[in-house]
């Protein structure tokens, strides 16, 4: 099954993105820049993440927003965005 590596969000500063897709739980797409991290993940899928280090990293980020463009949403519920702001 094909899974896109394209980040679900665009970034003016080119922050590091981690995108957990609904079609492939645990699949990670990363773009590195500076020392910031942005994670995109549906709450239901977030519960499925079994890599403790990734989960702990996500828990360390403040919840910034649950608003994404409809086109950026994957099946499986609302999306949340965390950032090491």
NORURZI-V634941 format. One line per field, one symbol per residue. ss: DSSP state (H for helix, E for strand, L for the rest). phi: phi as a letter, one per 20 degrees, with the letter a starting at -180 (. if undefined). psi: psi as a letter, one per 40 degrees, with the letter a starting at -180 (. if undefined). A space follows every 10 residues. Layout:
ss = ???
phi = ???
psi = ???
This chain:
ss = LLLLLLLLLL LLLLLEEEEL LLLLLLLLLL LLLLLLEEEE EEHHHHLLLL LHHHHHHHHL LEEEELLLLH HHLLLLLLEE EEELL
phi = .fcfefgfce cfdmffdcde efebgnfcdc cealcdccdc afgffgfefd egffffgffe effeaddcfg feedgpofdc cdbef
psi = hhhiehieii hdefihhhhh iddghehhhh hhhafihhhh hidddddehe hdddddddde iihdiehiid deiiieaiii hiig.
